Amino acid sequence: MMERPKIMEGEKVSLAVILKEDKDKWFLWTNDSNIQSFLNDGAKIHLREEFDEIYEMSKKNKQKRVDFAIVNDTNGELIGFVGLQGINWVSRHAMVWYVIAREHWGNGYASEALSLLCKFAFENMNLNKLWARVHEPNKASQRVLEKNGFKFVGRLRKHVYLPEFGYVDELHYDLLREDNKGGMGFSFSGCWL
């Protein structure tokens, strides 16, 4: 197994480099029905080849997206992914996304990973705004965003179809650089883009 360089360290989790060998976990998690129903592309079957495309795009096109592995600081285990996509360098904003393996839900890992990502985006990329969209039934994700200072800014009514819920609203949140109170004080261990 290749050594996984860490980009930012937190108390429970760190943001680290995504490795090619992460493909199988990505495939499992994005096809887990409990996770899949809350992904922005809805109930879509994800193929292993999609990871290759995302992996290569992330490595080659850092102007449009930045992606990280989320690793448990206790044992170095990969527990999820987090990133920025649709980076707009003129208006200095990007959309945040995150996914945590179901067996690690409820431990505060998503909240801490998002806090680290916000710190990275504002301090290292000089972005002005981060935004997110979440399906209304996904209360846990709404709490993660709100815990990190994101504000609810709008709703697209009955915008997404989810097989287990029917048509649901898509909620939009954002966080401005000026609203960010410096995160939770995690140590920065260097970065590269």
Secondary structure, DSSP 8 states (H G I E B T S, - for coil): -----EEEE-SSEEEE---GGGHHHHHHHHT-HHHHTTSTT-S----HHHHHHHHHHHHH-TTTEEEEEEEETTT--EEEEEEEEEEETTTTEEEEEEEE-GGGTTSSHHHHHHHHHHHHHHHTS--SEEEEEEETT-HHHHHHHHHTT-EEEEEEEEEEEETTTEEEEEEEEEEEGGG---TT---B-----
